[in-house]
Amino acid sequence: RMELFIADAGAGDWAGMRAHAHHGAAQYPTADAAFWQAAFGAEDFASSVPVYSGRVAVVEAAADTYTFVFRANGDGDYVIAEIMRSSDGAYIYR
């Protein structure tokens, strides 16, 4: 799932980003294309390689490092439940 998220972000496919997000997160209802573009539009994921530890992935992008936490969505897939930006500890998605 992380690789798909990075590919969509890199391609600017903001409308497709919601498919990678957990529906139980508080921000899910507002996580439309504009939400993802505002969060990651200026970021460059081109050379990003996720580092996994259990249900957590750390992704070093060009401008910052992000921590992604995954949760099962009920279909057996693990999707993104939280995204935290390392530079300021702010949650982008939760």
Secondary structure by P-SEA (a helix, b strand, c coil): caaaaaaaaaacccccccccccccccccccccaaaaaaaccccccccbbbbbcccbbbbbcccbbbbbbbbbcccccccccbbbbccccccccc
